[in-house]
Amino acid sequence: MPASNGIAWLVSVLLWATASFAASPVAADCPPTLVTPIPELRAGRVAEGESVTVEGIVTGVFLGPERLGGFFVQHDALPPAGLFVYAPSLAPQSLRPGDRVLIAGRFDRFRGRPQLSRINDVHVCTHAGLPDPVVLRLPGDAARLASLHGVKVRFEQPLTVTGNYELGRYGSLHLSAPGRLYRKSGTAGNGSRARQAHRIVLDDGSYRANPRPVPYLGANGTRRAGDQVEGLTGILTRAFGAHRVHPTRAPMFVEANPRPAPPNANTDSIRVATLNVENYFLTLGQRGAENRAQRNRQRRKLAAAIHGIDADVLSLLEVENREPALRDLLRTLNRDLPAALRYQAVPHRRTGTDAIRNALVYRPARVRLLDAATDPDPVHNRPPLLAWFTARGGSAAFGVVAVHFKAKAGCPETGDIDLGQGCWNRLRGQQARRLVDWLDRIRRDGAPVLVAGDLNAYAGEDPMATFLRAGKTNLAATHLLPERPYTYVFQGEAGQLDYLLAEEDLAKRVAAAGIWHINADEPPFLGFAGRQPARGPWRSSDHDPVWADLRL
């Protein structure tokens, strides 16, 4: 860092200072010169490209090739105002938080954010100590955030990790208060302004992609949604469409949502479950694994997840629509199971023309397959598969139908567009009504039927209303009260897309039900295709499995 005495500094910066829009004298411990107050820069009263001299206290240093390439300064008057100084050639040890500095450079904006760049000189006047952070609370102080960009802040309330999708990619976590964010209806764009007031992004002092190592991981190598951060302190800024904090001290995490154990075994009941297997493709480079290593990891992860679920009847969704793929998955599942726990597949002769299919597998030692049927109606892009069973040693028949409704993605420009429940909601509503009618017609001697699958509809949306009017009960919601059921996290908001739905007669026979949160809360980079895939069932899919124990 250049070291200038008072005379040399005065000579070097007078030309810069005279160009400033509104100049004022510096503090007594800095060489005498005129400076442009930081609020003038932030208010847009100085033209971009103009040479200025700025005085301030260093509040956060993010120098170095893998950091932001600069530091933040803040003036010590009220109201607080801060500014980023882009100085990538400055050595990290040149500055420390609390230094009072004079900076000569050019004022400009980077992606709309005001900053100093093309730095001519940085002079450390003295070590003045750090200003107190501005204390904030969400959502009450959300309206203040825009006026505090570049300022040191502190959140004294606990903040909850509500989204970790960008953790492996950009080193950032989405936080919210109070508690994590949930979704019962609608798409991420609808009503998001109110929800944004509850959010802040914890960044990592860098905008680089694929940080190594991935920050903010706990001792078990993950950072789950639902965990908490206490006393977050750092520099508030806005970038990439969101308010974010670059911490000036290591965040303190509380593992408020630890990895759960598998559901307890219940030998007196028949366990039914559903799991979206996130594109289990034997064909490489399509929608699932890109190579053999990824496919082998996907096999191991799904086997760990399904063995942990320990279901007697299991609805599997997003299996490649080729018989070899399901056979391969069955071989993987059965390889380490005793004969009494091995699975067979329910025959599915009309799997449709979609790239993925629905599947049902069951344990012949626990249940007896009576019959199976498929609804060929073209409203279903993935035809539902219905199978009738009885428990071994019992005579009462029950049905399980594997379903996977049209996804919210791939929106058309016209027609079934997003009107508040995601695109293709009209089609999902038609699929729900058709399924209800078909099950009523094909019902076996009045036997109850359990709908098991991914409906791609949140609990408060139209397709679910169709099932509720038909007398179906959301088993997870009933048995998890007062908890909020969820199986998927999208844009930092948790909601239920996967269901076990039973009519009253069957719902009365439920001994226990739940959701095993092994996937949705885990960061994606731990999945089979991620840079650091985790061992065990964690992030074996992007959906959580739902299970229920039936007294049959």
Stockholm file with secondary structure:
# STOCKHOLM 1.0

chainA/1-552         MPASNGIAWLVSVLLWATASFAASPVAADCPPTLVTPIPELRAGRVAEGESVTVEGIVTGVFLGPERLGGFFVQHDALPPAGLFVYAPSLAPQSLRPGDRVLIAGRFDRFRGRPQLSRINDVHVCTHAGLPDPVVLRLPGDAARLASLHGVKVRFEQPLTVTGNYELGRYGSLHLSAPGRLYRKSGTAGNGSRARQAHRIVLDDGSYRANPRPVPYLGANGTRRAGDQVEGLTGILTRAFGAHRVHPTRAPMFVEANPRPAPPNANTDSIRVATLNVENYFLTLGQRGAENRAQRNRQRRKLAAAIHGIDADVLSLLEVENREPALRDLLRTLNRDLPAALRYQAVPHRRTGTDAIRNALVYRPARVRLLDAATDPDPVHNRPPLLAWFTARGGSAAFGVVAVHFKAKAGCPETGDIDLGQGCWNRLRGQQARRLVDWLDRIRRDGAPVLVAGDLNAYAGEDPMATFLRAGKTNLAATHLLPERPYTYVFQGEAGQLDYLLAEEDLAKRVAAAGIWHINADEPPFLGFAGRQPARGPWRSSDHDPVWADLRL
#=GR chainA/1-552 SS CCCCCHHHHHHHHHHHHHTCSSCEECCTTSCSCEECCHHHHHTTCSCTTCEEEEEEEEEEEECSTTSCSEEEEECSSSSCCEEEEECTTSCGGGCCTTEEEEEEEEEEEETTEEEEEEEEEEEEEEECCCCCCEEECTTTTGGGGGGGTTSEEEECSCEEEEECTTHHHHSCEEEESSSCEECSSSCTTTTHHHHHTTEEEECCSCCCSSCSSCTTCCTTSCCCTTCEEESEEEEEEEETTEEEEEESSCCEEECSSCCCCCCCCCTTSEEEEEEEEEEECSSTTSSSCSSHHHHHHHHHHHHHHHHHHTCSEEEEEEEESSHHHHHHHHHHHHTTSCGGGCCEECCCSCCCSSSEEEEEEECTTTEEEEEEEECCCTTCSSCCEEEEEEETTCCCEEEEEEEECCCSCSCCSSSSCCSSSCTTHHHHHHHHHHHHHHHHHHCSTTCCEEEEEECSCCTTSHHHHHHHHTTEEEHHHHHHTTSCCCSEEETTEEECCEEEEEEHHHHTTEEEEEECCSSTTSCGGGSTTSSSCCSTTTTSSSSCCEEEEECC
#=GC SS_cons         CCCCCHHHHHHHHHHHHHTCSSCEECCTTSCSCEECCHHHHHTTCSCTTCEEEEEEEEEEEECSTTSCSEEEEECSSSSCCEEEEECTTSCGGGCCTTEEEEEEEEEEEETTEEEEEEEEEEEEEEECCCCCCEEECTTTTGGGGGGGTTSEEEECSCEEEEECTTHHHHSCEEEESSSCEECSSSCTTTTHHHHHTTEEEECCSCCCSSCSSCTTCCTTSCCCTTCEEESEEEEEEEETTEEEEEESSCCEEECSSCCCCCCCCCTTSEEEEEEEEEEECSSTTSSSCSSHHHHHHHHHHHHHHHHHHTCSEEEEEEEESSHHHHHHHHHHHHTTSCGGGCCEECCCSCCCSSSEEEEEEECTTTEEEEEEEECCCTTCSSCCEEEEEEETTCCCEEEEEEEECCCSCSCCSSSSCCSSSCTTHHHHHHHHHHHHHHHHHHCSTTCCEEEEEECSCCTTSHHHHHHHHTTEEEHHHHHHTTSCCCSEEETTEEECCEEEEEEHHHHTTEEEEEECCSSTTSCGGGSTTSSSCCSTTTTSSSSCCEEEEECC
//
